Amino acid sequence: MADTDDLDLRSLNDEDLVQQMHDDLYDGLKEEVEEGVHILLERGWEPYRILTEALVEGMRIVGIDFRDGILFVPEVLMAANSMKGGMNILRPLLAETNAPKVGKMVIGTVKGDIHDIGKNLVSMMMEGAGFEVVDLGINNPLENYLAALEEHKPDILGMSALLTTTMPYMKVVIEGMKEQGLRDDYIVLVGGAPLNEAFAEAIGADAYCRDAAVTVDTAKDFMQRRHNSLASASA
């Protein structure tokens, strides 16, 4: 990877600049990523093109290496923070142009649990993959989830827990959704260290996601299935 200390990003052509942004994002170099975004905007790139080709593609590479054990949580958090810097520049511009979103997710750590590193990582990587993310934070009772579903109308509800004592609360939320007649309206993904696929199935979740990279892949898969079923229904 190039040494950005001696590199003038403005001297690069568009293709090389995008590649350099992938490298800078991988290395967690937030200021360099932000500078790259500004340069591409000055060169007339559409915000959505910058998002997909420079930022999302860069985080896709990070996600693969995280999944394969080449990168670890601290490095991915740095990469995600760099991605966030670029997103902060693009977000208002994307809103103006009504850029397409892959989908929308509400996510939060369940009641009684104050752990948020894994959730934060999922939030950042989901946003990096083109999802709109509403992060409810930690220690969320059923009422918080139901209110967020009502307000934001997401495609996906994500719940996180790190404690064996708090993970059963995920079932409380799903049962509450059933009582309100809402369960079938949303894709429910759950994650956290003590969970597994059997637990997710037992509580009625749609899927267990073991890490942030898997969450992105799983969410995209469910969204594709939803689009396909809607297309079939309208055909």
Secondary structure as the mmCIF struct_conf table of DSSP 4:
data_model
#
loop_
_struct_conf.conf_type_id
_struct_conf.id
_struct_conf.beg_label_comp_id
_struct_conf.beg_label_asym_id
_struct_conf.beg_label_seq_id
_struct_conf.end_label_comp_id
_struct_conf.end_label_asym_id
_struct_conf.end_label_seq_id
HELX_RH_3T_P HELX_RH_3T_P1 THR A 4 ASP A 6
HELX_RH_3T_P HELX_RH_3T_P2 LEU A 9 SER A 11
BEND BEND1 LEU A 12 LEU A 12
HELX_RH_AL_P HELX_RH_AL_P1 ASP A 14 TYR A 26
TURN_TY1_P TURN_TY1_P1 ASP A 27 GLY A 28
HELX_RH_AL_P HELX_RH_AL_P2 LYS A 30 GLU A 42
TURN_TY1_P TURN_TY1_P2 ARG A 43 GLY A 44
HELX_RH_AL_P HELX_RH_AL_P3 PRO A 47 ARG A 49
HELX_RH_PI_P HELX_RH_PI_P1 ILE A 50 VAL A 56
HELX_RH_AL_P HELX_RH_AL_P4 GLU A 57 ARG A 67
TURN_TY1_P TURN_TY1_P3 ASP A 68 GLY A 69
BEND BEND2 ILE A 70 LEU A 71
HELX_RH_AL_P HELX_RH_AL_P5 VAL A 73 THR A 97
TURN_TY1_P TURN_TY1_P4 ASN A 98 ASN A 98
BEND BEND3 VAL A 102 VAL A 102
STRN STRN1 GLY A 103 THR A 109
STRN STRN2 VAL A 110 VAL A 110
TURN_TY1_P TURN_TY1_P5 LYS A 111 GLY A 112
HELX_RH_AL_P HELX_RH_AL_P6 ILE A 117 GLY A 128
TURN_TY1_P TURN_TY1_P6 ALA A 129 GLY A 130
STRN STRN3 PHE A 131 ASP A 135
BEND BEND4 ILE A 138 ASN A 139
STRN STRN4 ASN A 140 ASN A 140
HELX_RH_AL_P HELX_RH_AL_P7 LEU A 142 HIS A 152
BEND BEND5 ASP A 155 ASP A 155
STRN STRN5 ILE A 156 SER A 160
BEND BEND6 LEU A 163 LEU A 163
TURN_TY1_P TURN_TY1_P7 THR A 164 PRO A 168
HELX_RH_AL_P HELX_RH_AL_P8 TYR A 169 GLU A 179
TURN_TY1_P TURN_TY1_P8 GLN A 180 GLY A 181
HELX_RH_3T_P HELX_RH_3T_P3 ARG A 183 ASP A 185
BEND BEND7 TYR A 186 TYR A 186
STRN STRN6 ILE A 187 GLY A 191
TURN_TY1_P TURN_TY1_P9 ALA A 193 PRO A 194
HELX_RH_AL_P HELX_RH_AL_P9 GLU A 197 ILE A 203
TURN_TY1_P TURN_TY1_P10 GLY A 204 GLY A 204
BEND BEND8 ASP A 206 ASP A 206
STRN STRN7 ALA A 207 TYR A 208
BEND BEND9 ARG A 210 ASP A 211
HELX_RH_AL_P HELX_RH_AL_P10 ALA A 212 SER A 234
#
